[in-house]
Amino acid sequence: MKQSVGAKTQLFPTPVLMVGTYDRNGKPNLMNAAWGGICCSQPPCVAVSLRKATYSHDCIIERKGFTVGIASEGLVVQADYMGIASGRDADKFAVAGLTHVKSDLVDAPYAEEFPVVLECRLLHVIEIGLHTQFIGEIIDVKADAAVFGDDGRLDIMKIRPLVYDTARRGYHGVGPRLAAAFSVGKTLQS
């Protein structure tokens, strides 16, 4: 029999999303957001949920756009810092030694060092208790040449994205491929 742990925010794993915004003065900011992920295929959309108290919250509403960078394992220190410090108090790009790049498609920045970046136009804002969910239409995905496989598609093992453990509040990497999706389960079909 399973043991109850109560109603908690636990899902394994969650992506580590580096949300890029500009404030009203044009100052670039990044924040680490673990509450989010792909939420629609057509149009392609990603959702991020932020507390109203975060510096990025009002920036997204004001600028109507944001970016989502995927931090790799080698950037775990910088990624964690983005969740500890507030853009109200620090220039997080400078402190973390990251290169600020202005998106040419949405009014938001991203860090050049993140191997994959989603540029998102704000589509919907949904109030959900303590958090506001921002749904952004993915206008473009940009990626470093080094993270593409021989087949021309993004390769998760080359990206080496961080994932977050909600129960123990820790970062992990991804392991090797176990099976082909939408294929291995066919062995159970009659």
C-alpha positions in Angstrom: 0.0 0.0 0.0 1.2 3.5 -0.8 1.9 6.0 1.9 0.2 9.4 1.7 2.5 12.5 1.8 -0.4 15.0 1.5 -1.1 17.7 -1.1 2.4 18.9 -2.1 4.0 20.3 -5.2 5.9 17.1 -6.1 6.3 15.9 -9.6 9.5 14.2 -10.8 11.4 15.7 -12.4 10.6 19.3 -13.3 12.6 21.3 -15.8 14.8 24.1 -14.7 13.7 27.1 -16.7 15.7 30.3 -16.9 13.1 33.0 -17.6 14.5 36.1 -19.2 12.8 39.5 -18.9 13.4 43.2 -19.1 12.1 45.6 -16.5 10.5 48.9 -17.3 14.0 50.6 -17.5 15.4 48.0 -19.9 17.4 46.2 -17.2 17.8 42.5 -18.2 17.0 39.8 -15.6 16.9 36.1 -15.3 15.1 33.9 -12.8 15.1 30.2 -12.1 11.5 28.8 -12.4 10.8 25.2 -11.7 7.1 25.4 -12.2 6.6 25.1 -15.9 6.8 23.2 -19.1 5.3 22.7 -22.5 1.5 23.2 -22.4 0.4 23.1 -26.1 1.6 21.7 -29.4 -0.3 23.9 -31.8 0.5 26.7 -31.4 3.7 25.7 -29.6 3.4 27.1 -26.1 5.3 26.9 -22.8 3.8 27.8 -19.4 5.8 29.2 -16.4 4.2 29.9 -13.1 5.6 32.7 -11.0 4.7 34.2 -7.6 3.5 37.8 -7.8 6.3 38.8 -5.5 9.0 37.9 -8.0 10.7 40.7 -9.9 10.0 38.9 -13.2 6.2 38.7 -12.7 5.4 42.4 -13.6 8.1 42.5 -16.2 6.4 39.8 -18.3 3.0 41.6 -18.0 4.5 44.9 -19.0 6.7 43.7 -21.9 4.3 41.0 -23.2 7.1 38.5 -23.7 9.8 36.4 -22.1 12.5 33.9 -23.0 13.1 30.5 -21.5 16.7 29.3 -21.4 17.6 25.7 -20.7 20.6 25.6 -18.4 23.0 22.8 -18.8 24.8 20.8 -16.1 27.9 23.0 -16.4 25.8 26.0 -15.4 24.3 24.7 -12.2 25.9 27.4 -10.0 24.6 30.2 -12.2 21.2 28.6 -12.5 20.8 28.2 -8.8 21.9 31.8 -8.2 19.1 32.9 -10.5 16.6 31.4 -8.0 18.3 32.8 -4.9 18.9 36.5 -5.8 16.3 39.1 -6.9 16.8 41.3 -9.9 15.5 44.1 -7.7 18.8 44.0 -5.8 21.4 42.7 -8.3 22.5 42.6 -11.9 22.2 38.9 -12.1 23.8 38.6 -15.5 26.9 40.4 -14.3 27.2 38.5 -11.0 26.8 35.2 -12.7 29.2 36.1 -15.6 26.5 35.5 -18.2 26.3 37.3 -21.5 23.1 39.3 -22.1 21.6 38.9 -25.5 18.5 40.9 -26.7 16.0 38.7 -28.5 15.3 40.0 -31.9 11.7 38.5 -31.8 10.3 39.3 -28.4 11.0 42.1 -25.8 13.2 40.0 -23.5 16.8 38.9 -23.0 18.5 35.5 -22.8 21.9 34.3 -21.7 24.2 33.3 -24.6 25.7 30.5 -22.5 22.4 28.5 -22.3 22.5 26.0 -25.1 18.8 26.2 -25.9 16.5 29.3 -25.7 12.8 29.6 -26.4 11.6 33.1 -27.4 8.0 33.6 -26.2 5.2 36.1 -26.9 2.8 36.3 -24.0 -0.5 34.6 -24.9 -2.4 34.1 -21.7 -2.2 35.1 -18.0 -4.0 32.8 -15.5 -4.2 33.6 -11.8 -3.8 30.4 -9.8 -3.6 31.1 -6.0 -0.1 32.1 -5.0 1.2 31.8 -8.6 0.3 33.4 -11.9 0.7 31.2 -14.9 2.1 32.8 -18.0 1.5 31.0 -21.2 3.9 32.0 -23.9 3.6 31.1 -27.6 7.0 29.9 -28.7 8.0 32.2 -31.6 11.4 30.6 -32.1 13.8 28.1 -30.6 17.5 28.9 -30.8 20.2 26.4 -30.1 24.0 26.1 -30.2 25.3 24.1 -33.1 27.0 21.7 -30.7 23.7 20.4 -29.3 22.3 19.0 -32.5 22.6 15.3 -33.3 23.6 13.9 -36.6 19.9 13.8 -37.6 19.7 17.6 -37.3 17.4 17.5 -34.2 18.3 18.7 -30.7 20.0 16.0 -28.7 19.2 15.9 -25.0 22.5 14.2 -24.1 24.4 17.0 -25.8 22.2 19.7 -24.1 22.6 18.0 -20.7 19.8 20.0 -19.1 19.3 20.4 -15.4 16.2 19.0 -13.8 14.8 19.7 -10.4 13.9 17.3 -7.6 10.9 18.9 -5.8 11.1 16.5 -2.8 14.7 17.0 -1.9 15.3 20.4 -3.5 18.2 19.3 -5.7 19.4 19.4 -9.2 20.1 16.4 -11.4 21.1 15.6 -14.9 19.5 13.3 -17.4 20.5 9.7 -18.1 20.8 7.7 -21.2 17.8 6.9 -23.4 15.8 3.9 -22.1 13.5 3.3 -25.0 11.8 4.8 -28.0 8.6 6.8 -27.1 5.4 5.9 -28.9 7.1 2.6 -29.8 8.2 0.4 -26.9 4.6 0.2 -25.6 3.4 -1.3 -28.8 4.8 -4.6 -27.6 1.7 -4.7 -25.3 -0.8 -4.2 -28.1 -2.5 -7.3 -29.5 
